[in-house]
Amino acid sequence: MAIDKDKIEEHIRGLLVALGEDPGREGLVDTPTRVAKMYGELFEGIRYTNDEIATMFTKTFEDDPDMFSSSNDMVMLRDIEFFSHCEHHLALIYNMKATVAYIPRGKVLGLSKIVRIVDMVGKRLQLQERIGSDIAEIMQKTTDSEDVAVIIEAQHACITTRGIKNIHSVTTTTTVRGIFETNSNMLDRLIVLNSRRV
């Protein structure tokens, strides 16, 4: 479903009035148009299901039999920077970093595709827990591997800038599927590798 930018402009004008502002004053005249354009970009992911995102980034490389000799060989991409918006307050979820890991089972996904999947999933009204679950589901579909893990660290503006205003709090979520869920050694290995910093 396409994002209706005309409706967004209309509602942003109404919001400005509700805030006590004059949408006709200099500085705000073009704000509804700018916001509508920005929202079209920020919330692009709303337009697509997880299946559709998986189809967008489904091109994989057939696994070289010698490339991954063990059934526990892992591909991990960490420190993927992205952002999202909380569905409860429409507040920014920021300073987000994702680690995505999977065990190749005949297909290897290009690294840039992993980043694009994370980016697209973030461009929705979200819960951090759901972001990890959505990324894991899409990774399973694109790689044909059940063995996927996602770790996300983030700060939430609905905590840091309003209410409790706890500016240093960081939320960490983990989503594990397949061998990462059933084999504690694999999960431990992932956590250790993720915690290492150059």
N, C-alpha and C positions, 0 to 999 in steps of 0.2 A: 504494500500500500504506500502510495506517495505521500510525502509530507506536505501538508496544505499550508504553504507560506502566507497566503492571503489571510487565512484564519488566524495564524500566529500574529501577524501584524495587527489585526483587529483587536485581539485580546491583549497584546502588549500596550496598545493605546489605552484600553480600558484599565489595565493594571496601573499605568502611570497616573491616570485620573484618580483611581482608588487610593494611590499613595499620596495624593494631594499635589501632584505635579501638573504642569501644563504641557501636554504633548505638542502644543504648537509653538513653544518657545524655542529660541535658538539653542542648539545643542541637543534638543530632543526631537526635532522635526523628523530627522531620518532614523531615529533610534528603532522604531518598530520594524523598518525594512532591514536594518543591520542585524537586529536580533533574529528575525525570521531566517535570514541567510545563514547566520551563525548556527542556529538550531538545526537547520538542514544538514549541516556538517557534523555537529556534535552528536546528533541522535540518528545518524545514518543507519546504525545497526538495528533500529526498531523495525526497519523495512524488511528485514530478512529473518527467516527461521534458522535454527541451527542446521537443519538439512540443507538449506540454500547456501549458507556460509560454507559448509563442508564441500558442496559442489563447486563453489567459486575457487576454492583452494585445494582441489582434489588431485592436481598433478603431482605425482610422486615419481621417484626413481626406483626402478627394480633393484632390490638388494643384491649386491655382489655376494655370492656365497662365502667368499673369504673375508668380507668386510666385517661381519659380525659372527664370529665363530662360536660364541657362547649364547645360550638362550637367555642369559642375564645381562648381555651387553646393553648399555643404556645410552641414549642420546639425551642430553640435558642442555637447555638454553636458559640462562638466568639473567636477572636484571633487565627484563623487558619493561621499559618504562611506558606507562599509559595512564589514562584517567577515565573516570566514569562519573555518573551522577546518581545520588541516592534517590530511590523512588518515594521515600517518605517525606523529604523536604525539598526535593529538587536541588539539593546542595551538592557541591563538588566533592568527589572522592579523589584525592590527589596524592602526590608523592608515591604513586603506585608502582610496585615492582612485582613482576611475575616470574616465576621459574616454572618451566614446562619440561617434563621428562616423559620419555616413552621407551619401550623396548621394541625395536623393529622386528616385525614378523613378515618379512618379504618385501616391505615397501619402506622407503626412506623419504620423508617429507623435506623439501627445501627449507632451510632455516628461516628465510624471509617470510615463508608462508606461515610459520608458527607465529611470528611477530604480527602478521596481518590478521590472523585469527584472533589473537588477544586484543588487538586494536578494535576490531569490528564488534566483538562481544562487549567491550567497554562502552561502545557508543549506543547505549540503551539506558533507560531508567532501570537501575539495578540494585541488588543487594550484593555485598561482596561475596557471600557464600554462594550465590547463584552464578556469579561470574566464573568461579572456579569450576563449578559443575558444568556450565555451558562449554567452557574451553575443553574440559576433559571429554565431554560427549562428542564435540566436533573433531578433536584429535583422534578419538577412537574410529570415527567414521572415515576420516581421511587416510589413516595409516593401516586400517584393518587390524589394529592391535588393541587388545583389551587392557593392556598394561600401560596405564597413563597416570601421571601425578601432576598436580598443579599446586604451587605454593604462592600465596599473594600476601604482600604487606602493603598497608595503605593508611593514610590519615583521612578522616572524615570531617568535612567542614561543619556538619551538623553537631559534632562534638567539640571541635576546636574553636569555632567562632560564635556559637550560641549555646544556650542552656548552661551546661557545666563549664564550658570554655576551658577544657583541658587541652592545652595547645601542643603537648608533647606526646600524647597517646598515639600508639600505633596498633592497628588491628592486623592480626595474622590469621589466615585461613589456609587449611590444607584440604585438598580433594585427592583421594587415592582410589584407583581402580585396579582390578586384576592383581598381578603379583605384588604391587606396592601395598595392597590391602592385606594379602594373605601371607606375605613373607616379611617378617620384621627386619631381617638382615638387609633386604633391598630398601626398605623405608629408612632404616638407619643410615645406609650408604648415601641415599639421596639427601638426607638432612645434613650429614657431614659435608658433602660436596657443596651444598647450597650455602653453608655457613662460611666457607673459605672465601677470603677476599685477598686480592693481589696486593 
